[in-house]
Amino acid sequence: MSFSKLNPLQRSLVSAFSALFAYAVWAYMMNSEHGFPAAIKAAAVQGGYSFLLTFVMTLLIEALYRYVSAVVETENIKIALTWTITCSIIYTGSWWVNVIAGTPEVFDTVILGYVVGGIYTLAYVLGLSAKERIKSGFTQAS
């Protein structure tokens, strides 16, 4: 089954499980020299956090794109607004979580996530836009 044929919840879950796997493997590899317990703990924490963040972020993208589409007609503005609002919410939350946790180097800590999250959000929104254009093209042709 094609990713675009899944409903928003299913797409969010597929994305979240992909993030869980990728970030858990990465965290395990980065911490393996500290022993199995440390590596598996890092994998569980980073994988779990990545699952949760990606799941919420993807649901947010889906909801915002649907909302923006209802009030804006121009596709490029829909894409830009959805990307900007989603990233603003996620970036602000990530920044403040690190500030509250007392992270010494907040910017250095969050910047990679901001870049990856921004690219992911843009790619996902572009996918929703393409899906919508295809759907409306078929509707108009019918």
ABEGO torsion letter per residue (X at the ends): XBAAABBAAAAAAAAAAAAAAAAAAAAAAAAAAAEAAAAAAAAAAAAAAAAAAAAAAAAAAAAAAAAAAAABABAAAAAAAAAAAAAAAAAAAAAAAAAAAGBABAAAAAAAAAAAAAAAAAAAAAAAAAAAAAAAAAAAAX
